[in-house]
Amino acid sequence: MAINGADPPPGDWDKLVQPLGSGAFDVAGLLRTLHRLGYDGPGK
């Protein structure tokens, strides 16, 4: 699994996937939500 920075859609790939710490998408909020839901990674 990889985590990147991003801007919210719509946009081209150069805006949707950016280096970590870039963009306006709340990646930390997404990670908190996944943790709260008990997500522990892709299925095996």
mmCIF entry with sequence, helices, sheets and N, C-alpha, C, O atoms, coordinates in Angstrom:
data_MODEL
# 
_entry.id   MODEL 
# 
_entity.id                         1 
_entity.type                       polymer 
_entity.pdbx_number_of_molecules   1 
# 
_entity_poly.entity_id                      1 
_entity_poly.type                           'polypeptide(L)' 
_entity_poly.nstd_linkage                   no 
_entity_poly.nstd_monomer                   no 
_entity_poly.pdbx_seq_one_letter_code       MAINGADPPPGDWDKLVQPLGSGAFDVAGLLRTLHRLGYDGPGK 
_entity_poly.pdbx_seq_one_letter_code_can   MAINGADPPPGDWDKLVQPLGSGAFDVAGLLRTLHRLGYDGPGK 
_entity_poly.pdbx_strand_id                 A 
# 
loop_
_entity_poly_seq.entity_id 
_entity_poly_seq.num 
_entity_poly_seq.mon_id 
_entity_poly_seq.hetero 
1 1  MET n 
1 2  ALA n 
1 3  ILE n 
1 4  ASN n 
1 5  GLY n 
1 6  ALA n 
1 7  ASP n 
1 8  PRO n 
1 9  PRO n 
1 10 PRO n 
1 11 GLY n 
1 12 ASP n 
1 13 TRP n 
1 14 ASP n 
1 15 LYS n 
1 16 LEU n 
1 17 VAL n 
1 18 GLN n 
1 19 PRO n 
1 20 LEU n 
1 21 GLY n 
1 22 SER n 
1 23 GLY n 
1 24 ALA n 
1 25 PHE n 
1 26 ASP n 
1 27 VAL n 
1 28 ALA n 
1 29 GLY n 
1 30 LEU n 
1 31 LEU n 
1 32 ARG n 
1 33 THR n 
1 34 LEU n 
1 35 HIS n 
1 36 ARG n 
1 37 LEU n 
1 38 GLY n 
1 39 TYR n 
1 40 ASP n 
1 41 GLY n 
1 42 PRO n 
1 43 GLY n 
1 44 LYS n 
# 
_struct_asym.id          A 
_struct_asym.entity_id   1 
# 
loop_
_struct_conf.conf_type_id 
_struct_conf.id 
_struct_conf.pdbx_PDB_helix_id 
_struct_conf.beg_label_comp_id 
_struct_conf.beg_label_asym_id 
_struct_conf.beg_label_seq_id 
_struct_conf.pdbx_beg_PDB_ins_code 
_struct_conf.end_label_comp_id 
_struct_conf.end_label_asym_id 
_struct_conf.end_label_seq_id 
_struct_conf.pdbx_end_PDB_ins_code 
_struct_conf.beg_auth_comp_id 
_struct_conf.beg_auth_asym_id 
_struct_conf.beg_auth_seq_id 
_struct_conf.end_auth_comp_id 
_struct_conf.end_auth_asym_id 
_struct_conf.end_auth_seq_id 
_struct_conf.pdbx_PDB_helix_class 
_struct_conf.details 
_struct_conf.pdbx_PDB_helix_length 
HELX_P HELX_P1 AA1 TRP A 13 ? LEU A 16 ? TRP A 13 LEU A 16 1 ? 4  
HELX_P HELX_P2 AA2 VAL A 27 ? ARG A 36 ? VAL A 27 ARG A 36 1 ? 10 
# 
_struct_conf_type.id          HELX_P 
_struct_conf_type.criteria    ? 
_struct_conf_type.reference   ? 
# 
loop_
_atom_site.group_PDB 
_atom_site.id 
_atom_site.type_symbol 
_atom_site.label_atom_id 
_atom_site.label_alt_id 
_atom_site.label_comp_id 
_atom_site.label_asym_id 
_atom_site.label_entity_id 
_atom_site.label_seq_id 
_atom_site.pdbx_PDB_ins_code 
_atom_site.Cartn_x 
_atom_site.Cartn_y 
_atom_site.Cartn_z 
_atom_site.occupancy 
_atom_site.B_iso_or_equiv 
_atom_site.pdbx_formal_charge 
_atom_site.auth_seq_id 
_atom_site.auth_comp_id 
_atom_site.auth_asym_id 
_atom_site.auth_atom_id 
_atom_site.pdbx_PDB_model_num 
ATOM 1   N N  . MET A 1 1  ? 0.847   -1.170  0.000   1.00 0.00 ? 1  MET A N  1 
ATOM 2   C CA . MET A 1 1  ? 0.000   0.000   0.000   1.00 0.00 ? 1  MET A CA 1 
ATOM 3   C C  . MET A 1 1  ? 0.893   1.232   0.000   1.00 0.00 ? 1  MET A C  1 
ATOM 4   O O  . MET A 1 1  ? 1.908   1.275   0.694   1.00 0.00 ? 1  MET A O  1 
ATOM 5   N N  . ALA A 1 2  ? 0.513   2.216   -0.769  1.00 0.00 ? 2  ALA A N  1 
ATOM 6   C CA . ALA A 1 2  ? 1.254   3.466   -0.820  1.00 0.00 ? 2  ALA A CA 1 
ATOM 7   C C  . ALA A 1 2  ? 0.311   4.609   -0.477  1.00 0.00 ? 2  ALA A C  1 
ATOM 8   O O  . ALA A 1 2  ? -0.877  4.566   -0.797  1.00 0.00 ? 2  ALA A O  1 
ATOM 9   N N  . ILE A 1 3  ? 0.841   5.609   0.164   1.00 0.00 ? 3  ILE A N  1 
ATOM 10  C CA . ILE A 1 3  ? 0.054   6.790   0.494   1.00 0.00 ? 3  ILE A CA 1 
ATOM 11  C C  . ILE A 1 3  ? 0.700   7.978   -0.190  1.00 0.00 ? 3  ILE A C  1 
ATOM 12  O O  . ILE A 1 3  ? 1.904   8.204   -0.067  1.00 0.00 ? 3  ILE A O  1 
ATOM 13  N N  . ASN A 1 4  ? -0.105  8.728   -0.905  1.00 0.00 ? 4  ASN A N  1 
ATOM 14  C CA . ASN A 1 4  ? 0.377   9.893   -1.626  1.00 0.00 ? 4  ASN A CA 1 
ATOM 15  C C  . ASN A 1 4  ? -0.478  11.086  -1.246  1.00 0.00 ? 4  ASN A C  1 
ATOM 16  O O  . ASN A 1 4  ? -1.570  10.939  -0.697  1.00 0.00 ? 4  ASN A O  1 
ATOM 17  N N  . GLY A 1 5  ? 0.035   12.268  -1.544  1.00 0.00 ? 5  GLY A N  1 
ATOM 18  C CA . GLY A 1 5  ? -0.780  13.464  -1.450  1.00 0.00 ? 5  GLY A CA 1 
ATOM 19  C C  . GLY A 1 5  ? -1.721  13.511  -2.640  1.00 0.00 ? 5  GLY A C  1 
ATOM 20  O O  . GLY A 1 5  ? -1.524  12.785  -3.614  1.00 0.00 ? 5  GLY A O  1 
ATOM 21  N N  . ALA A 1 6  ? -2.738  14.353  -2.575  1.00 0.00 ? 6  ALA A N  1 
ATOM 22  C CA . ALA A 1 6  ? -3.694  14.445  -3.676  1.00 0.00 ? 6  ALA A CA 1 
ATOM 23  C C  . ALA A 1 6  ? -4.511  15.719  -3.561  1.00 0.00 ? 6  ALA A C  1 
ATOM 24  O O  . ALA A 1 6  ? -4.612  16.324  -2.494  1.00 0.00 ? 6  ALA A O  1 
ATOM 25  N N  . ASP A 1 7  ? -5.084  16.105  -4.673  1.00 0.00 ? 7  ASP A N  1 
ATOM 26  C CA . ASP A 1 7  ? -6.125  17.123  -4.692  1.00 0.00 ? 7  ASP A CA 1 
ATOM 27  C C  . ASP A 1 7  ? -7.432  16.408  -4.964  1.00 0.00 ? 7  ASP A C  1 
ATOM 28  O O  . ASP A 1 7  ? -7.440  15.399  -5.670  1.00 0.00 ? 7  ASP A O  1 
ATOM 29  N N  . PRO A 1 8  ? -8.539  16.901  -4.423  1.00 0.00 ? 8  PRO A N  1 
ATOM 30  C CA . PRO A 1 8  ? -9.808  16.233  -4.677  1.00 0.00 ? 8  PRO A CA 1 
ATOM 31  C C  . PRO A 1 8  ? -10.196 16.308  -6.156  1.00 0.00 ? 8  PRO A C  1 
ATOM 32  O O  . PRO A 1 8  ? -9.822  17.257  -6.845  1.00 0.00 ? 8  PRO A O  1 
ATOM 33  N N  . PRO A 1 9  ? -10.952 15.305  -6.651  1.00 0.00 ? 9  PRO A N  1 
ATOM 34  C CA . PRO A 1 9  ? -11.411 15.333  -8.040  1.00 0.00 ? 9  PRO A CA 1 
ATOM 35  C C  . PRO A 1 9  ? -12.315 16.529  -8.284  1.00 0.00 ? 9  PRO A C  1 
ATOM 36  O O  . PRO A 1 9  ? -12.818 17.088  -7.310  1.00 0.00 ? 9  PRO A O  1 
ATOM 37  N N  . PRO A 1 10 ? -12.552 16.953  -9.494  1.00 0.00 ? 10 PRO A N  1 
ATOM 38  C CA . PRO A 1 10 ? -12.001 16.382  -10.718 1.00 0.00 ? 10 PRO A CA 1 
ATOM 39  C C  . PRO A 1 10 ? -10.590 16.885  -10.954 1.00 0.00 ? 10 PRO A C  1 
ATOM 40  O O  . PRO A 1 10 ? -10.185 17.914  -10.414 1.00 0.00 ? 10 PRO A O  1 
ATOM 41  N N  . GLY A 1 11 ? -9.865  16.168  -11.745 1.00 0.00 ? 11 GLY A N  1 
ATOM 42  C CA . GLY A 1 11 ? -8.498  16.560  -12.079 1.00 0.00 ? 11 GLY A CA 1 
ATOM 43  C C  . GLY A 1 11 ? -7.798  15.477  -12.855 1.00 0.00 ? 11 GLY A C  1 
ATOM 44  O O  . GLY A 1 11 ? -8.273  14.344  -12.935 1.00 0.00 ? 11 GLY A O  1 
ATOM 45  N N  . ASP A 1 12 ? -6.678  15.827  -13.420 1.00 0.00 ? 12 ASP A N  1 
ATOM 46  C CA . ASP A 1 12 ? -5.853  14.854  -14.118 1.00 0.00 ? 12 ASP A CA 1 
ATOM 47  C C  . ASP A 1 12 ? -4.966  14.141  -13.105 1.00 0.00 ? 12 ASP A C  1 
ATOM 48  O O  . ASP A 1 12 ? -4.887  14.549  -11.946 1.00 0.00 ? 12 ASP A O  1 
ATOM 49  N N  . TRP A 1 13 ? -4.303  13.083  -13.541 1.00 0.00 ? 13 TRP A N  1 
ATOM 50  C CA . TRP A 1 13 ? -3.463  12.300  -12.633 1.00 0.00 ? 13 TRP A CA 1 
ATOM 51  C C  . TRP A 1 13 ? -2.379  13.133  -11.977 1.00 0.00 ? 13 TRP A C  1 
ATOM 52  O O  . TRP A 1 13 ? -1.979  12.829  -10.853 1.00 0.00 ? 13 TRP A O  1 
ATOM 53  N N  . ASP A 1 14 ? -1.883  14.188  -12.646 1.00 0.00 ? 14 ASP A N  1 
ATOM 54  C CA . ASP A 1 14 ? -0.830  15.004  -12.032 1.00 0.00 ? 14 ASP A CA 1 
ATOM 55  C C  . ASP A 1 14 ? -1.344  15.789  -10.837 1.00 0.00 ? 14 ASP A C  1 
ATOM 56  O O  . ASP A 1 14 ? -0.546  16.278  -10.037 1.00 0.00 ? 14 ASP A O  1 
ATOM 57  N N  . LYS A 1 15 ? -2.656  15.920  -10.696 1.00 0.00 ? 15 LYS A N  1 
ATOM 58  C CA . LYS A 1 15 ? -3.252  16.574  -9.519  1.00 0.00 ? 15 LYS A CA 1 
ATOM 59  C C  . LYS A 1 15 ? -3.806  15.556  -8.536  1.00 0.00 ? 15 LYS A C  1 
ATOM 60  O O  . LYS A 1 15 ? -3.819  15.797  -7.329  1.00 0.00 ? 15 LYS A O  1 
ATOM 61  N N  . LEU A 1 16 ? -4.268  14.409  -9.053  1.00 0.00 ? 16 LEU A N  1 
ATOM 62  C CA . LEU A 1 16 ? -4.880  13.401  -8.188  1.00 0.00 ? 16 LEU A CA 1 
ATOM 63  C C  . LEU A 1 16 ? -3.851  12.630  -7.375  1.00 0.00 ? 16 LEU A C  1 
ATOM 64  O O  . LEU A 1 16 ? -4.132  12.248  -6.239  1.00 0.00 ? 16 LEU A O  1 
ATOM 65  N N  . VAL A 1 17 ? -2.667  12.394  -7.929  1.00 0.00 ? 17 VAL A N  1 
ATOM 66  C CA . VAL A 1 17 ? -1.612  11.673  -7.214  1.00 0.00 ? 17 VAL A CA 1 
ATOM 67  C C  . VAL A 1 17 ? -0.378  12.565  -7.180  1.00 0.00 ? 17 VAL A C  1 
ATOM 68  O O  . VAL A 1 17 ? 0.178   12.925  -8.217  1.00 0.00 ? 17 VAL A O  1 
ATOM 69  N N  . GLN A 1 18 ? 0.037   12.914  -5.962  1.00 0.00 ? 18 GLN A N  1 
ATOM 70  C CA . GLN A 1 18 ? 1.160   13.820  -5.759  1.00 0.00 ? 18 GLN A CA 1 
ATOM 71  C C  . GLN A 1 18 ? 2.053   13.263  -4.658  1.00 0.00 ? 18 GLN A C  1 
ATOM 72  O O  . GLN A 1 18 ? 1.670   12.302  -3.989  1.00 0.00 ? 18 GLN A O  1 
ATOM 73  N N  . PRO A 1 19 ? 3.234   13.843  -4.453  1.00 0.00 ? 19 PRO A N  1 
ATOM 74  C CA . PRO A 1 19 ? 4.088   13.394  -3.353  1.00 0.00 ? 19 PRO A CA 1 
ATOM 75  C C  . PRO A 1 19 ? 3.386   13.582  -2.001  1.00 0.00 ? 19 PRO A C  1 
ATOM 76  O O  . PRO A 1 19 ? 2.576   14.494  -1.832  1.00 0.00 ? 19 PRO A O  1 
ATOM 77  N N  . LEU A 1 20 ? 3.707   12.715  -1.053  1.00 0.00 ? 20 LEU A N  1 
ATOM 78  C CA . LEU A 1 20 ? 3.143   12.803  0.288   1.00 0.00 ? 20 LEU A CA 1 
ATOM 79  C C  . LEU A 1 20 ? 3.380   14.195  0.859   1.00 0.00 ? 20 LEU A C  1 
ATOM 80  O O  . LEU A 1 20 ? 4.483   14.731  0.751   1.00 0.00 ? 20 LEU A O  1 
ATOM 81  N N  . GLY A 1 21 ? 2.371   14.771  1.455   1.00 0.00 ? 21 GLY A N  1 
ATOM 82  C CA . GLY A 1 21 ? 2.469   16.109  2.021   1.00 0.00 ? 21 GLY A CA 1 
ATOM 83  C C  . GLY A 1 21 ? 2.039   17.195  1.057   1.00 0.00 ? 21 GLY A C  1 
ATOM 84  O O  . GLY A 1 21 ? 1.989   18.367  1.428   1.00 0.00 ? 21 GLY A O  1 
ATOM 85  N N  . SER A 1 22 ? 1.728   16.822  -0.181  1.00 0.00 ? 22 SER A N  1 
ATOM 86  C CA . SER A 1 22 ? 1.277   17.786  -1.182  1.00 0.00 ? 22 SER A CA 1 
ATOM 87  C C  . SER A 1 22 ? -0.228  17.639  -1.387  1.00 0.00 ? 22 SER A C  1 
ATOM 88  O O  . SER A 1 22 ? -0.822  16.614  -1.051  1.00 0.00 ? 22 SER A O  1 
ATOM 89  N N  . GLY A 1 23 ? -0.823  18.678  -1.939  1.00 0.00 ? 23 GLY A N  1 
ATOM 90  C CA . GLY A 1 23 ? -2.239  18.613  -2.273  1.00 0.00 ? 23 GLY A CA 1 
ATOM 91  C C  . GLY A 1 23 ? -3.133  19.020  -1.122  1.00 0.00 ? 23 GLY A C  1 
ATOM 92  O O  . GLY A 1 23 ? -2.674  19.254  -0.004  1.00 0.00 ? 23 GLY A O  1 
ATOM 93  N N  . ALA A 1 24 ? -4.422  19.100  -1.417  1.00 0.00 ? 24 ALA A N  1 
ATOM 94  C CA . ALA A 1 24 ? -5.393  19.585  -0.444  1.00 0.00 ? 24 ALA A CA 1 
ATOM 95  C C  . ALA A 1 24 ? -6.272  18.473  0.136   1.00 0.00 ? 24 ALA A C  1 
ATOM 96  O O  . ALA A 1 24 ? -7.072  18.739  1.033   1.00 0.00 ? 24 ALA A O  1 
ATOM 97  N N  . PHE A 1 25 ? -6.144  17.229  -0.353  1.00 0.00 ? 25 PHE A N  1 
ATOM 98  C CA . PHE A 1 25 ? -6.960  16.137  0.154   1.00 0.00 ? 25 PHE A CA 1 
ATOM 99  C C  . PHE A 1 25 ? -6.517  15.782  1.562   1.00 0.00 ? 25 PHE A C  1 
ATOM 100 O O  . PHE A 1 25 ? -5.318  15.724  1.838   1.00 0.00 ? 25 PHE A O  1 
ATOM 101 N N  . ASP A 1 26 ? -7.476  15.540  2.465   1.00 0.00 ? 26 ASP A N  1 
ATOM 102 C CA . ASP A 1 26 ? -7.184  15.240  3.864   1.00 0.00 ? 26 ASP A CA 1 
ATOM 103 C C  . ASP A 1 26 ? -6.813  13.765  4.029   1.00 0.00 ? 26 ASP A C  1 
ATOM 104 O O  . ASP A 1 26 ? -7.653  12.951  4.413   1.00 0.00 ? 26 ASP A O  1 
ATOM 105 N N  . VAL A 1 27 ? -5.555  13.422  3.739   1.00 0.00 ? 27 VAL A N  1 
ATOM 106 C CA . VAL A 1 27 ? -5.101  12.041  3.853   1.00 0.00 ? 27 VAL A CA 1 
ATOM 107 C C  . VAL A 1 27 ? -5.150  11.585  5.312   1.00 0.00 ? 27 VAL A C  1 
ATOM 108 O O  . VAL A 1 27 ? -5.512  10.441  5.584   1.00 0.00 ? 27 VAL A O  1 
ATOM 109 N N  . ALA A 1 28 ? -4.796  12.451  6.243   1.00 0.00 ? 28 ALA A N  1 
ATOM 110 C CA . ALA A 1 28 ? -4.840  12.083  7.663   1.00 0.00 ? 28 ALA A CA 1 
ATOM 111 C C  . ALA A 1 28 ? -6.259  11.730  8.078   1.00 0.00 ? 28 ALA A C  1 
ATOM 112 O O  . ALA A 1 28 ? -6.463  10.780  8.834   1.00 0.00 ? 28 ALA A O  1 
ATOM 113 N N  . GLY A 1 29 ? -7.237  12.479  7.598   1.00 0.00 ? 29 GLY A N  1 
ATOM 114 C CA . GLY A 1 29 ? -8.640  12.174  7.905   1.00 0.00 ? 29 GLY A CA 1 
ATOM 115 C C  . GLY A 1 29 ? -9.055  10.825  7.345   1.00 0.00 ? 29 GLY A C  1 
ATOM 116 O O  . GLY A 1 29 ? -9.778  10.072  7.998   1.00 0.00 ? 29 GLY A O  1 
ATOM 117 N N  . LEU A 1 30 ? -8.601  10.519  6.140   1.00 0.00 ? 30 LEU A N  1 
ATOM 118 C CA . LEU A 1 30 ? -8.884  9.214   5.543   1.00 0.00 ? 30 LEU A CA 1 
ATOM 119 C C  . LEU A 1 30 ? -8.280  8.097   6.389   1.00 0.00 ? 30 LEU A C  1 
ATOM 120 O O  . LEU A 1 30 ? -8.940  7.091   6.650   1.00 0.00 ? 30 LEU A O  1 
ATOM 121 N N  . LEU A 1 31 ? -7.031  8.267   6.817   1.00 0.00 ? 31 LEU A N  1 
ATOM 122 C CA . LEU A 1 31 ? -6.385  7.246   7.638   1.00 0.00 ? 31 LEU A CA 1 
ATOM 123 C C  . LEU A 1 31 ? -7.083  7.071   8.980   1.00 0.00 ? 31 LEU A C  1 
ATOM 124 O O  . LEU A 1 31 ? -7.216  5.946   9.461   1.00 0.00 ? 31 LEU A O  1 
ATOM 125 N N  . ARG A 1 32 ? -7.528  8.156   9.589   1.00 0.00 ? 32 ARG A N  1 
ATOM 126 C CA . ARG A 1 32 ? -8.282  8.053   10.849  1.00 0.00 ? 32 ARG A CA 1 
ATOM 127 C C  . ARG A 1 32 ? -9.569  7.269   10.643  1.00 0.00 ? 32 ARG A C  1 
ATOM 128 O O  . ARG A 1 32 ? -9.926  6.427   11.466  1.00 0.00 ? 32 ARG A O  1 
ATOM 129 N N  . THR A 1 33 ? -10.258 7.541   9.556   1.00 0.00 ? 33 THR A N  1 
ATOM 130 C CA . THR A 1 33 ? -11.508 6.834   9.262   1.00 0.00 ? 33 THR A CA 1 
ATOM 131 C C  . THR A 1 33 ? -11.248 5.345   9.040   1.00 0.00 ? 33 THR A C  1 
ATOM 132 O O  . THR A 1 33 ? -11.976 4.504   9.569   1.00 0.00 ? 33 THR A O  1 
ATOM 133 N N  . LEU A 1 34 ? -10.218 5.014   8.265   1.00 0.00 ? 34 LEU A N  1 
ATOM 134 C CA . LEU A 1 34 ? -9.891  3.606   8.041   1.00 0.00 ? 34 LEU A CA 1 
ATOM 135 C C  . LEU A 1 34 ? -9.557  2.905   9.355   1.00 0.00 ? 34 LEU A C  1 
ATOM 136 O O  . LEU A 1 34 ? -9.985  1.774   9.585   1.00 0.00 ? 34 LEU A O  1 
ATOM 137 N N  . HIS A 1 35 ? -8.796  3.574   10.212  1.00 0.00 ? 35 HIS A N  1 
ATOM 138 C CA . HIS A 1 35 ? -8.445  3.002   11.522  1.00 0.00 ? 35 HIS A CA 1 
ATOM 139 C C  . HIS A 1 35 ? -9.706  2.786   12.361  1.00 0.00 ? 35 HIS A C  1 
ATOM 140 O O  . HIS A 1 35 ? -9.876  1.730   12.970  1.00 0.00 ? 35 HIS A O  1 
ATOM 141 N N  . ARG A 1 36 ? -10.581 3.778   12.391  1.00 0.00 ? 36 ARG A N  1 
ATOM 142 C CA . ARG A 1 36 ? -11.815 3.690   13.165  1.00 0.00 ? 36 ARG A CA 1 
ATOM 143 C C  . ARG A 1 36 ? -12.693 2.535   12.685  1.00 0.00 ? 36 ARG A C  1 
ATOM 144 O O  . ARG A 1 36 ? -13.382 1.900   13.483  1.00 0.00 ? 36 ARG A O  1 
ATOM 145 N N  . LEU A 1 37 ? -12.665 2.266   11.374  1.00 0.00 ? 37 LEU A N  1 
ATOM 146 C CA . LEU A 1 37 ? -13.459 1.175   10.803  1.00 0.00 ? 37 LEU A CA 1 
ATOM 147 C C  . LEU A 1 37 ? -12.803 -0.194  10.962  1.00 0.00 ? 37 LEU A C  1 
ATOM 148 O O  . LEU A 1 37 ? -13.394 -1.218  10.622  1.00 0.00 ? 37 LEU A O  1 
ATOM 149 N N  . GLY A 1 38 ? -11.565 -0.201  11.487  1.00 0.00 ? 38 GLY A N  1 
ATOM 150 C CA . GLY A 1 38 ? -10.869 -1.462  11.716  1.00 0.00 ? 38 GLY A CA 1 
ATOM 151 C C  . GLY A 1 38 ? -10.123 -1.998  10.499  1.00 0.00 ? 38 GLY A C  1 
ATOM 152 O O  . GLY A 1 38 ? -9.719  -3.161  10.476  1.00 0.00 ? 38 GLY A O  1 
ATOM 153 N N  . TYR A 1 39 ? -9.943  -1.159  9.498   1.00 0.00 ? 39 TYR A N  1 
ATOM 154 C CA . TYR A 1 39 ? -9.218  -1.593  8.303   1.00 0.00 ? 39 TYR A CA 1 
ATOM 155 C C  . TYR A 1 39 ? -7.763  -1.861  8.661   1.00 0.00 ? 39 TYR A C  1 
ATOM 156 O O  . TYR A 1 39 ? -7.107  -1.026  9.285   1.00 0.00 ? 39 TYR A O  1 
ATOM 157 N N  . ASP A 1 40 ? -7.258  -3.032  8.265   1.00 0.00 ? 40 ASP A N  1 
ATOM 158 C CA . ASP A 1 40 ? -5.865  -3.346  8.572   1.00 0.00 ? 40 ASP A CA 1 
ATOM 159 C C  . ASP A 1 40 ? -5.071  -3.739  7.325   1.00 0.00 ? 40 ASP A C  1 
ATOM 160 O O  . ASP A 1 40 ? -4.046  -4.413  7.433   1.00 0.00 ? 40 ASP A O  1 
ATOM 161 N N  . GLY A 1 41 ? -5.522  -3.336  6.179   1.00 0.00 ? 41 GLY A N  1 
ATOM 162 C CA . GLY A 1 41 ? -4.787  -3.583  4.941   1.00 0.00 ? 41 GLY A CA 1 
ATOM 163 C C  . GLY A 1 41 ? -5.584  -4.425  3.976   1.00 0.00 ? 41 GLY A C  1 
ATOM 164 O O  . GLY A 1 41 ? -6.666  -4.914  4.300   1.00 0.00 ? 41 GLY A O  1 
ATOM 165 N N  . PRO A 1 42 ? -5.036  -4.588  2.784   1.00 0.00 ? 42 PRO A N  1 
ATOM 166 C CA . PRO A 1 42 ? -5.733  -5.398  1.786   1.00 0.00 ? 42 PRO A CA 1 
ATOM 167 C C  . PRO A 1 42 ? -5.871  -6.854  2.237   1.00 0.00 ? 42 PRO A C  1 
ATOM 168 O O  . PRO A 1 42 ? -5.040  -7.364  2.989   1.00 0.00 ? 42 PRO A O  1 
ATOM 169 N N  . GLY A 1 43 ? -6.915  -7.502  1.774   1.00 0.00 ? 43 GLY A N  1 
ATOM 170 C CA . GLY A 1 43 ? -7.135  -8.910  2.129   1.00 0.00 ? 43 GLY A CA 1 
ATOM 171 C C  . GLY A 1 43 ? -6.002  -9.798  1.656   1.00 0.00 ? 43 GLY A C  1 
ATOM 172 O O  . GLY A 1 43 ? -5.286  -9.465  0.712   1.00 0.00 ? 43 GLY A O  1 
ATOM 173 N N  . LYS A 1 44 ? -5.852  -10.894 2.302   1.00 0.00 ? 44 LYS A N  1 
ATOM 174 C CA . LYS A 1 44 ? -4.762  -11.825 1.957   1.00 0.00 ? 44 LYS A CA 1 
ATOM 175 C C  . LYS A 1 44 ? -5.287  -12.961 1.146   1.00 0.00 ? 44 LYS A C  1 
ATOM 176 O O  . LYS A 1 44 ? -4.525  -13.848 0.759   1.00 0.00 ? 44 LYS A O  1 
# 
